[in-house]
Amino acid sequence: MRGFYIGRFQPYHNGHQHMVEAISDEVDELVLGIGSAGDSHTPRNPFTAGERVMMLTKSLTEFDLTTYVVPIEDLDRNSVWVSHVQSMCPKFEVAYSNNPLVIQLFEEAGVEVRQSPMFRREVLEGTELRQRMIDGENWRDLVPDPVVDVVEEVGGGDRIRHVADSDSNGTSGDDEAEL
């Protein structure tokens, strides 16, 4: 059976890895959809789709599981979002999500949805990880080692700090021009 798991993976972290580990007990193949694939270089979405493909592909090698990593651009029409996802991905029988909107949309489209418990959600959450990167705090222990390598390769720490500074639009007290 083939499953589907979507996330923005900004960045891919140990909570995602734990979810994939749990899913791997139930499916033979897994399609991982990289949501908001067109977004990058912002505090909320600092990494490109290609960088996230690298994070996932390198992190998933430890599983005995055939995986497909598929970037999926946002579609601002929720009523047809599942069809959009299905058109971009290999066919799948079950979707995995804990996101209420994603669950609702897949269920309305007749796709079975399975949820799993969140793993250390209080620290394994993208917003927390990105803030730690901005603040220069420890984030490396919260992501698989290959993600650390990718973030360092692409200068992700410097990038997120830079875009966070430029995103403040003057609230930092600096007289820098807006981009």
C-alpha positions as semicolon CSV with decimal commas, in nm:
position;residue;x (nm);y (nm);z (nm)
1;M;0,000;0,000;0,000
2;R;0,116;0,354;-0,075
3;G;0,059;0,640;0,168
4;F;0,082;1,018;0,142
5;Y;0,221;1,264;0,398
6;I;0,235;1,638;0,334
7;G;0,419;1,911;0,518
8;R;0,603;2,234;0,450
9;F;0,913;2,081;0,611
10;Q;1,061;2,424;0,692
11;P;1,283;2,252;0,800
12;Y;1,230;1,875;0,811
13;H;1,274;1,780;1,179
14;N;1,275;1,486;1,418
15;G;0,897;1,509;1,464
16;H;0,853;1,453;1,090
17;Q;1,110;1,172;1,105
18;H;0,917;1,007;1,390
19;M;0,594;1,036;1,189
20;V;0,758;0,872;0,886
21;E;0,889;0,595;1,111
22;A;0,535;0,528;1,237
23;I;0,390;0,541;0,885
24;S;0,657;0,300;0,757
25;D;0,502;0,026;0,974
26;E;0,177;0,060;0,778
27;V;0,278;0,116;0,413
28;D;0,526;-0,021;0,159
29;E;0,570;0,310;-0,021
30;L;0,531;0,670;0,090
31;V;0,477;0,987;-0,110
32;L;0,598;1,294;0,079
33;G;0,445;1,614;-0,050
34;I;0,645;1,931;0,003
35;G;0,373;2,189;0,056
36;S;0,411;2,556;-0,032
37;A;0,681;2,450;-0,277
38;G;0,692;2,792;-0,442
39;D;0,766;2,978;-0,119
40;S;1,120;3,047;0,004
41;H;1,350;3,312;0,147
42;T;1,103;3,433;0,412
43;P;1,112;3,382;0,790
44;R;0,818;3,138;0,765
45;N;0,949;2,957;0,455
46;P;1,327;3,004;0,446
47;F;1,415;2,701;0,233
48;T;1,349;2,635;-0,135
49;A;1,162;2,327;-0,254
50;G;1,489;2,187;-0,387
51;E;1,660;2,231;-0,051
52;R;1,369;2,058;0,121
53;V;1,386;1,773;-0,133
54;M;1,751;1,728;-0,030
55;M;1,661;1,733;0,341
56;L;1,396;1,465;0,301
57;T;1,578;1,244;0,051
58;K;1,892;1,231;0,265
59;S;1,698;1,180;0,591
60;L;1,478;0,898;0,460
61;T;1,760;0,660;0,368
62;E;1,742;0,493;0,711
63;F;1,396;0,350;0,639
64;D;1,326;0,031;0,445
65;L;1,064;0,216;0,247
66;T;1,027;0,329;-0,111
67;T;0,974;0,706;-0,101
68;Y;0,877;0,970;-0,354
69;V;0,938;1,336;-0,266
70;V;0,707;1,565;-0,465
71;P;0,705;1,946;-0,445
72;I;0,347;2,076;-0,445
73;E;0,276;2,444;-0,503
74;D;-0,004;2,614;-0,314
75;L;-0,345;2,634;-0,471
76;D;-0,570;2,901;-0,325
77;R;-0,888;2,699;-0,382
78;N;-0,934;2,445;-0,104
79;S;-1,229;2,277;-0,276
80;V;-1,001;2,141;-0,552
81;W;-0,680;2,105;-0,351
82;V;-0,698;1,725;-0,315
83;S;-0,739;1,686;-0,692
84;H;-0,437;1,912;-0,738
85;V;-0,231;1,699;-0,498
86;Q;-0,345;1,376;-0,665
87;S;-0,248;1,511;-1,007
88;M;0,106;1,586;-0,887
89;C;0,173;1,258;-0,706
90;P;0,190;0,884;-0,761
91;K;-0,148;0,728;-0,673
92;F;-0,190;0,668;-0,299
93;E;-0,452;0,488;-0,091
94;V;-0,425;0,665;0,244
95;A;-0,322;1,012;0,359
96;Y;-0,151;1,087;0,690
97;S;-0,207;1,421;0,858
98;N;-0,285;1,585;1,189
99;N;-0,384;1,914;1,024
100;P;-0,762;1,969;1,061
101;L;-0,803;2,137;0,720
102;V;-0,601;1,870;0,538
103;I;-0,803;1,598;0,713
104;Q;-1,131;1,767;0,618
105;L;-1,033;1,811;0,252
106;F;-0,913;1,452;0,208
107;E;-1,219;1,310;0,384
108;E;-1,452;1,519;0,165
109;A;-1,270;1,376;-0,139
110;G;-1,324;1,021;-0,012
111;V;-0,960;0,954;0,079
112;E;-0,891;0,759;0,399
113;V;-0,701;0,972;0,651
114;R;-0,499;0,841;0,942
115;Q;-0,361;1,049;1,226
116;S;-0,077;0,975;1,463
117;P;0,028;1,128;1,792
118;M;0,257;1,429;1,770
119;F;0,611;1,361;1,892
120;R;0,756;1,621;2,132
121;R;0,540;1,887;1,967
122;E;0,643;2,152;2,221
123;V;0,994;2,170;2,069
124;L;0,960;1,975;1,745
125;E;0,764;2,239;1,561
126;G;0,879;2,441;1,263
127;T;0,812;2,783;1,417
128;E;1,019;2,694;1,724
129;L;1,305;2,558;1,511
130;R;1,313;2,861;1,284
131;Q;1,310;3,096;1,584
132;R;1,601;2,906;1,736
133;M;1,792;2,948;1,409
134;I;1,719;3,322;1,407
135;D;1,822;3,360;1,773
136;G;2,139;3,154;1,732
137;E;2,010;2,891;1,977
138;N;2,054;2,514;1,949
139;W;1,837;2,365;1,674
140;R;2,073;2,096;1,540
141;D;1,969;1,834;1,799
142;L;1,608;1,863;1,681
143;V;1,664;1,764;1,317
144;P;1,818;1,457;1,150
145;D;2,193;1,494;1,082
146;P;2,142;1,518;0,703
147;V;1,921;1,825;0,757
148;V;2,202;1,996;0,950
149;D;2,431;1,922;0,656
150;V;2,185;2,068;0,402
151;V;2,115;2,380;0,611
152;E;2,488;2,442;0,648
153;E;2,556;2,370;0,278
154;V;2,302;2,631;0,163
155;G;2,382;2,889;0,432
156;G;2,035;2,847;0,579
157;G;2,119;2,989;0,921
158;D;2,255;3,312;0,775
159;R;1,965;3,329;0,530
160;I;1,690;3,301;0,789
161;R;1,860;3,557;1,015
162;H;1,896;3,796;0,720
163;V;1,537;3,763;0,599
164;A;1,408;3,789;0,956
165;D;1,596;4,118;0,993
166;S;1,474;4,251;0,660
167;D;1,119;4,136;0,736
168;S;1,094;4,355;1,044
169;N;1,041;4,657;0,815
170;G;1,185;4,910;1,053
171;T;1,060;4,766;1,381
172;S;1,420;4,689;1,480
173;G;1,493;5,061;1,501
174;D;1,724;5,060;1,200
175;D;1,672;5,305;0,917
176;E;1,720;5,041;0,647
177;A;1,514;5,068;0,333
178;E;1,244;4,810;0,276
179;L;1,305;4,551;0,005
